[in-house]
């Protein structure tokens, strides 16, 4: 029975060890996702079996498949069963880690078999083929590349499975007529050497998870049972972590409170590539946005701001002095302005006068009462705001978004602009291409907190390099699609995952 071929990975290592002790057994090993099993896979596996006496196949578990939202199409159990049904496959096991290095080290195959498209290590955007080769050779084995015709599961899924929307399918057809993945990869790779300064307010995102019990017996209020608390760094800190996933040199300038500063918590969670510069606000706490959340289904009930934004900013001169010191050291300044008082006139004037490339995101929220609009900057090279924030700035509910974008880009002399529209995607502008609508890449949302910051941080770096409007919007949406799949800022976007999502999307 094919089900008997499905073996726990550690148990499989023991089985192979026993069989090797009984005879001079040669083992071939293949690893992959095998999401949509097709003739290309079968020919690849048959060639692999010809290299040895037994063929073992390990697969990537669902939680580590990084081909974008909605992937894998088939669950890990179904993928195991499909492979086990093939006559050429001897054993199948589920890997428990993100890469093949661990099962290779455990199983010590005589031959590790990869498709011919991995023959050139420089073409592997993950860089994992080199690690896999070293793991195979360390165990005394060799790597073999098959020569059969290469079929792509992603290309077949893109061609024959319905995309998230017809708008996206239409956009991708037009996009692929002018660009390929190599064009996108050029700008993603171009983020690495950029010298970036992140500037903006620190926020600690705190989630109080609870279970609602119903109306209080004595008062007309909702009662809930406390379950747990989770904290993550937010605001400019989260945006800086997103930037550091793509860029090797990130400076961070922000203010912390002198009361309950949270500095140790923050430093522990900042990416090692970030060089923080903290200015302390006397008499105030570091801002916390505390959200009370129904754990299942995930539903926010209420929010509290822990802050004191009424205090005079006696340290503005210190912020300006530090900013003046940092500006000559960077290529790009990314400003996340949440409207809680840090970005005062002196600081904004200095940015507008001296920033080499200025990217600005101004957000409306309950704490700034609509006073925080992008027009308080007299110059910006790149702006990223939501449609609601654009309309608030223009005090205009009725005119087209495109007309309002033209108004703002002319006023601020913007080279690039992105206006986010939630589930509809975004509108991306540059002066060469005009306005391009880039549809959303997913309709699966866990939590939208921080998704706009992630999009803004990475899109800014692409725009700074002069990327076309459609590439800025597409890369931004890919980053946003990853970010909305994460609760709060539990983890930063991953450069490799974003790249693989885009690569598979364009097959």
Buried (B, 14 or more C-beta within 10 A) or exposed (E): EBEEBBBEBEEBBEBBEEBBEEEEBBBBBBBBBBBBBBEBBBBBBBBBBBBBBBBBBBBBBBEBBBBBBBBBBBEBEEBBBBBBBBEBBBBBBBBBEBBBBBBBEBBBBBBBBBBEEBBEEEEBBBEBBEBBBEBBEEBEBEBBBBEBEEBBBBBBBBEEEEBBBEBBEEBBEEBEEEBEBEBBBEBBBBBEEBBBBBBBBBBBBBBBBBEBEEEEEEEEEBEBEEEEEEBBBBBBBBBBBBBBBBBEBBBBBBBBBBEEBBBEEBEEBBBEBBBBBBBBBEEBBBBBBBBBBBBEEEEEEEEEBBBBBEEEBEBBEEBBEBBEEBBEEBBBBBBBBBBBBBBEEBBBEBBBEEBBBBBBBBBBBEBBEEEBBBEBBEBBBBBBBBBBBBBBBBEEEEEEBBEBBBBBBEBBEBBBBBBBBBEBBBBBBBEEBEBBBBBBBBEEBBBEBBBBBBBBBBBBBBBBBBBBBBBBBBBBBBBBBBBBBBBBBEBBBBBBBBBBBBBBBBB
